[in-house]
Amino acid sequence: MINNILEGKEQNYCMDCHHVSYEYGEREPDNPDYDGDGIADDESQVVCPKCESTHYYFATDEEIKEHGK
């Protein structure tokens, strides 16, 4: 479950579903799906807004070219 969907200034790429977007999902620390391994206790966890994967990172030019719209 995602708490918020926000729009950033950088495109992101999901390594699981190959989604490329300026949007990103956030899970708050009190969310039951939050698995904040390595994240400070008061920070949100960034996830793919499409499949909710935590493997969602800044996209490279190659990823944008191949998977972007």
C-alpha positions in Angstrom: 0.0 0.0 0.0 1.3 3.4 -1.0 0.6 6.4 1.3 1.4 9.2 -1.3 2.2 9.5 -5.0 4.4 12.5 -5.7 6.0 14.0 -8.7 9.8 14.6 -8.7 12.2 16.5 -11.0 14.1 13.4 -12.1 12.7 10.4 -14.0 12.9 7.1 -12.1 13.2 3.6 -13.4 11.7 0.4 -11.9 14.1 -2.5 -12.2 11.1 -4.9 -11.7 8.4 -3.7 -14.1 10.5 -1.3 -16.2 8.2 1.7 -15.5 9.8 5.1 -16.2 8.1 8.1 -14.6 8.6 11.4 -12.8 6.2 10.1 -10.2 7.2 8.0 -7.2 5.3 6.4 -4.4 6.0 6.8 -0.7 5.3 4.5 2.2 5.3 6.1 5.6 7.0 4.4 8.6 3.7 3.5 10.1 2.5 1.7 6.9 2.3 -2.1 7.4 4.1 -2.7 4.0 7.0 -0.5 5.0 10.3 -2.3 5.1 12.7 0.5 5.9 15.9 -1.6 5.9 18.7 1.0 5.9 16.3 4.0 6.0 16.2 6.4 9.0 13.2 5.7 11.2 11.5 9.0 10.3 11.9 8.8 6.5 9.5 7.5 3.9 10.3 4.6 1.7 10.3 5.4 -2.0 8.5 2.8 -4.2 7.4 2.4 -7.8 3.9 3.9 -8.2 3.0 1.1 -10.7 4.1 -2.1 -9.0 5.2 -0.8 -5.5 8.7 -2.3 -5.9 11.5 -0.8 -3.8 13.9 -1.3 -6.7 13.0 2.2 -8.1 15.9 4.4 -8.8 16.9 7.5 -10.9 16.7 6.5 -14.5 19.8 6.5 -16.8 19.6 8.0 -20.3 19.6 4.5 -21.7 16.7 3.4 -19.5 14.7 6.4 -20.5 15.4 5.8 -24.2 14.5 2.2 -24.0 11.5 2.2 -21.6 10.3 5.9 -21.5 7.4 7.4 -23.3 
